[in-house]
Amino acid sequence: MIIKGPYPDVEIPETALTPLVLRRATELPDKPALIDGPSGRTVTYSQLANSIAIAAYNLKHRGFKKGEVFGILSPNCPDYAIAFHAVATLGGIVTPINPLYTKHEIKHQLKDAGARFLVTIPMFMDKAREAADEAGVEEIFVFGEAEVGGATPFASLLVDNGRAEQVEIDPREDLVALPYSSGTTGLPKGVMLTHHNLVANIRQMEGLCYFFETDTLICILPLFHIYGLVVVLNMGLYTGATIVTMPRFELESFLKAVQDYDVSLAHLVPPIVLALSKHPVVDNYRLPKLRTIFSGAAPLGEDLTKACMERLGCSVRQGYGMTETSPVTHSSPAPPHVIKFGSVGVPAPNTECKIIDLETGEVLGREQRGEVCVRGPQIMRGYLNNPEATEQTIDADGWLHTGDIGYADEDGHFFIVDRAKELIKYKGLQVAPAELEAVLVTHPCVADAAVIPCPDEEAGEVPKAIVVLRQPSEAEAIMQFVAERVAPHKRIRHIEFVDTIPKSPSGKILRRILVETDRAKSAAS
């Protein structure tokens, strides 16, 4: 059974992304488009459009061309939006990079993406320089006016030498963003998102009726993540809202920004919703303008949803999607009385969904649990230079297999209940077990290793290592070994030593058995 949502399909224009996103700039020239939360620095819609055109002109005169890749390694700030859309104006491709990545992780992404240029901030210059040199990046820019470590100040791109026009693009073929995702399993892969993918998802979100021009949004979700980049930044600008950017999440600075800037719409992840529901410091702030919280990136349970709503007096909507789907495929309906707590909502406009049996591939009916599959114009073009992984994820009929287990109820509301895929979701960020296992087995004392998700109230899930030792070692030493080689959200939080790790005849780790055994032990204790 193919299920569609209650929303009518929307028209998706054949256009480049940036002109669509900046469509309100001439109507709202003096309205704040972006505000840097910590400093209060404001960029109006007119200033934003002009800065993008100027930066694009200067990049063009440095030889940057259509189809080339530009890396952004930075926390959230207004200049992030300028860099992204300057590149998009020239038909270039942005690969957003997690600023907490190690030098090795940054190098892998830059090299795999084939990045020509990179922009970062002074704090990350050392690792950015090393990674860029090893990946063959030609030039590094640094946000701000000062030259740092030989990098070119980004401010030099904002000197008004001229304005670039949007280059001609083929929306369905030309890429605009290349975020990295582990997909349903394995190591991070470049997700090829076209102009049409992102334009489609913006129009689909418009059809979900929860963004308004009068809103002030807070962009606490990182812009290297598809949720922050598309749902908050680009959708917010498209709507004509004001967006307050925050470089990192700290509960008190977040609450102060929501209070001081009269934030009305906050896009969050479940660990932040948990903090808003339980932390005593929340009582020190007044948040009367906060109308809606939208939670995504990981499941949000009914109890936590209700607790947050009761404490803050706002509505909580939930959504679902993946990097590979640009990202939104589902959302809670707009009318509060039809929202079902604990549900990720109904399919977005122009989106088809079905549930299939994991073993047979047979299409299931309502109330039957299986893998969630989605089809629509927001589905990625594929994984960069990885046709095999693309074919494993998108079938011949265009259905993307999410790797998540769920069901649709009689009213067409979807519930995600488990993950068939092996990814661990730490505060909404992906952690691929295979990546950590590859690091673990390089430790001289480790003979074999598997990594599984371990439930955690604050983070949702944390990585736990199941380790077979070659020679004696302490758990702390092994965890430190891994921590030195991966970003903080990927660190091993627990270790269990065993004699053997269950594997299939082909040598594949049987993680489901390990997870079931671990859950049984936890329940018994």
ChimeraX attribute file (.defattr): number of C-alpha atoms within 10 A of each C-alpha:
attribute: neighborCount
match mode: 1-to-1
recipient: residues
	/A:1	12
	/A:2	12
	/A:3	18
	/A:4	18
	/A:5	21
	/A:6	14
	/A:7	17
	/A:8	13
	/A:9	15
	/A:10	15
	/A:11	12
	/A:12	16
	/A:13	12
	/A:14	14
	/A:15	17
	/A:16	25
	/A:17	26
	/A:18	23
	/A:19	17
	/A:20	16
	/A:21	20
	/A:22	20
	/A:23	16
	/A:24	19
	/A:25	22
	/A:26	11
	/A:27	12
	/A:28	15
	/A:29	15
	/A:30	13
	/A:31	17
	/A:32	21
	/A:33	26
	/A:34	30
	/A:35	22
	/A:36	19
	/A:37	26
	/A:38	15
	/A:39	8
	/A:40	13
	/A:41	13
	/A:42	19
	/A:43	21
	/A:44	18
	/A:45	26
	/A:46	19
	/A:47	19
	/A:48	23
	/A:49	23
	/A:50	19
	/A:51	24
	/A:52	26
	/A:53	25
	/A:54	23
	/A:55	28
	/A:56	30
	/A:57	25
	/A:58	21
	/A:59	20
	/A:60	17
	/A:61	12
	/A:62	10
	/A:63	8
	/A:64	20
	/A:65	16
	/A:66	20
	/A:67	17
	/A:68	19
	/A:69	26
	/A:70	28
	/A:71	29
	/A:72	27
	/A:73	25
	/A:74	25
	/A:75	22
	/A:76	24
	/A:77	22
	/A:78	22
	/A:79	20
	/A:80	23
	/A:81	19
	/A:82	22
	/A:83	24
	/A:84	24
	/A:85	30
	/A:86	29
	/A:87	31
	/A:88	28
	/A:89	28
	/A:90	25
	/A:91	28
	/A:92	23
	/A:93	30
	/A:94	28
	/A:95	26
	/A:96	27
	/A:97	25
	/A:98	20
	/A:99	22
	/A:100	16
	/A:101	20
	/A:102	19
	/A:103	21
	/A:104	17
	/A:105	17
	/A:106	23
	/A:107	23
	/A:108	17
	/A:109	24
	/A:110	26
	/A:111	16
	/A:112	14
	/A:113	25
	/A:114	17
	/A:115	23
	/A:116	19
	/A:117	21
	/A:118	25
	/A:119	24
	/A:120	25
	/A:121	20
	/A:122	18
	/A:123	12
	/A:124	16
	/A:125	21
	/A:126	13
	/A:127	17
	/A:128	25
	/A:129	21
	/A:130	14
	/A:131	22
	/A:132	26
	/A:133	14
	/A:134	15
	/A:135	21
	/A:136	15
	/A:137	21
	/A:138	11
	/A:139	16
	/A:140	25
	/A:141	23
	/A:142	27
	/A:143	22
	/A:144	16
	/A:145	11
	/A:146	15
	/A:147	15
	/A:148	18
	/A:149	12
	/A:150	13
	/A:151	20
	/A:152	19
	/A:153	20
	/A:154	22
	/A:155	16
	/A:156	16
	/A:157	21
	/A:158	20
	/A:159	13
	/A:160	14
	/A:161	12
	/A:162	13
	/A:163	15
	/A:164	20
	/A:165	14
	/A:166	19
	/A:167	13
	/A:168	13
	/A:169	20
	/A:170	14
	/A:171	19
	/A:172	16
	/A:173	14
	/A:174	21
	/A:175	28
	/A:176	32
	/A:177	27
	/A:178	26
	/A:179	27
	/A:180	25
	/A:181	23
	/A:182	21
	/A:183	27
	/A:184	19
	/A:185	19
	/A:186	17
	/A:187	16
	/A:188	19
	/A:189	22
	/A:190	23
	/A:191	28
	/A:192	26
	/A:193	28
	/A:194	26
	/A:195	25
	/A:196	26
	/A:197	28
	/A:198	28
	/A:199	27
	/A:200	26
	/A:201	27
	/A:202	27
	/A:203	21
	/A:204	27
	/A:205	20
	/A:206	18
	/A:207	19
	/A:208	21
	/A:209	12
	/A:210	16
	/A:211	22
	/A:212	16
	/A:213	13
	/A:214	11
	/A:215	22
	/A:216	26
	/A:217	27
	/A:218	29
	/A:219	31
	/A:220	23
	/A:221	26
	/A:222	24
	/A:223	27
	/A:224	22
	/A:225	21
	/A:226	27
	/A:227	24
	/A:228	21
	/A:229	25
	/A:230	21
	/A:231	24
	/A:232	25
	/A:233	28
	/A:234	23
	/A:235	22
	/A:236	26
	/A:237	24
	/A:238	25
	/A:239	19
	/A:240	26
	/A:241	24
	/A:242	26
	/A:243	28
	/A:244	28
	/A:245	27
	/A:246	24
	/A:247	17
	/A:248	14
	/A:249	14
	/A:250	11
	/A:251	15
	/A:252	13
	/A:253	14
	/A:254	18
	/A:255	20
	/A:256	18
	/A:257	20
	/A:258	25
	/A:259	17
	/A:260	13
	/A:261	19
	/A:262	18
	/A:263	23
	/A:264	21
	/A:265	25
	/A:266	22
	/A:267	23
	/A:268	21
	/A:269	25
	/A:270	25
	/A:271	20
	/A:272	17
	/A:273	22
	/A:274	19
	/A:275	15
	/A:276	21
	/A:277	19
	/A:278	14
	/A:279	10
	/A:280	9
	/A:281	12
	/A:282	18
	/A:283	13
	/A:284	10
	/A:285	13
	/A:286	15
	/A:287	22
	/A:288	14
	/A:289	17
	/A:290	21
	/A:291	16
	/A:292	21
	/A:293	22
	/A:294	19
	/A:295	25
	/A:296	23
	/A:297	24
	/A:298	23
	/A:299	22
	/A:300	24
	/A:301	14
	/A:302	12
	/A:303	10
	/A:304	18
	/A:305	22
	/A:306	15
	/A:307	16
	/A:308	20
	/A:309	17
	/A:310	12
	/A:311	13
	/A:312	20
	/A:313	15
	/A:314	18
	/A:315	18
	/A:316	22
	/A:317	26
	/A:318	30
	/A:319	25
	/A:320	25
	/A:321	20
	/A:322	18
	/A:323	25
	/A:324	28
	/A:325	25
	/A:326	29
	/A:327	26
	/A:328	26
	/A:329	28
	/A:330	27
	/A:331	26
	/A:332	28
	/A:333	25
	/A:334	14
	/A:335	9
	/A:336	11
	/A:337	7
	/A:338	12
	/A:339	20
	/A:340	18
	/A:341	19
	/A:342	21
	/A:343	27
	/A:344	28
	/A:345	27
	/A:346	30
	/A:347	28
	/A:348	31
	/A:349	25
	/A:350	23
	/A:351	22
	/A:352	17
	/A:353	25
	/A:354	23
	/A:355	29
	/A:356	23
	/A:357	15
	/A:358	15
	/A:359	8
	/A:360	7
	/A:361	11
	/A:362	12
	/A:363	16
	/A:364	18
	/A:365	18
	/A:366	17
	/A:367	15
	/A:368	15
	/A:369	20
	/A:370	27
	/A:371	27
	/A:372	25
	/A:373	24
	/A:374	25
	/A:375	19
	/A:376	20
	/A:377	20
	/A:378	27
	/A:379	29
	/A:380	24
	/A:381	20
	/A:382	20
	/A:383	23
	/A:384	17
	/A:385	14
	/A:386	12
	/A:387	11
	/A:388	10
	/A:389	17
	/A:390	19
	/A:391	14
	/A:392	13
	/A:393	21
	/A:394	21
	/A:395	12
	/A:396	9
	/A:397	7
	/A:398	15
	/A:399	18
	/A:400	23
	/A:401	20
	/A:402	21
	/A:403	21
	/A:404	19
	/A:405	21
	/A:406	24
	/A:407	25
	/A:408	25
	/A:409	14
	/A:410	10
	/A:411	11
	/A:412	18
	/A:413	23
	/A:414	28
	/A:415	23
	/A:416	22
	/A:417	15
	/A:418	14
	/A:419	15
	/A:420	18
	/A:421	16
	/A:422	22
	/A:423	24
	/A:424	25
	/A:425	23
	/A:426	23
	/A:427	19
	/A:428	22
	/A:429	18
	/A:430	18
	/A:431	28
	/A:432	26
	/A:433	25
	/A:434	20
	/A:435	17
	/A:436	24
	/A:437	19
	/A:438	14
	/A:439	15
	/A:440	24
	/A:441	17
	/A:442	13
	/A:443	16
	/A:444	12
	/A:445	17
	/A:446	17
	/A:447	16
	/A:448	20
	/A:449	24
	/A:450	22
	/A:451	29
	/A:452	25
	/A:453	24
	/A:454	21
	/A:455	16
	/A:456	13
	/A:457	10
	/A:458	15
	/A:459	19
	/A:460	21
	/A:461	22
	/A:462	25
	/A:463	26
	/A:464	24
	/A:465	26
	/A:466	22
	/A:467	25
	/A:468	19
	/A:469	19
	/A:470	12
	/A:471	9
	/A:472	8
	/A:473	12
	/A:474	10
	/A:475	17
	/A:476	12
	/A:477	11
	/A:478	19
	/A:479	18
	/A:480	12
	/A:481	17
	/A:482	20
	/A:483	19
	/A:484	11
	/A:485	17
	/A:486	20
	/A:487	18
	/A:488	13
	/A:489	20
	/A:490	23
	/A:491	21
	/A:492	24
	/A:493	16
	/A:494	17
	/A:495	17
	/A:496	12
	/A:497	14
	/A:498	12
	/A:499	10
	/A:500	13
	/A:501	17
	/A:502	14
	/A:503	12
	/A:504	8
	/A:505	7
	/A:506	6
	/A:507	8
	/A:508	9
	/A:509	17
	/A:510	13
	/A:511	18
	/A:512	13
	/A:513	13
	/A:514	18
	/A:515	16
	/A:516	11
	/A:517	12
	/A:518	18
	/A:519	14
	/A:520	11
	/A:521	10
	/A:522	10
	/A:523	8
	/A:524	7
	/A:525	6
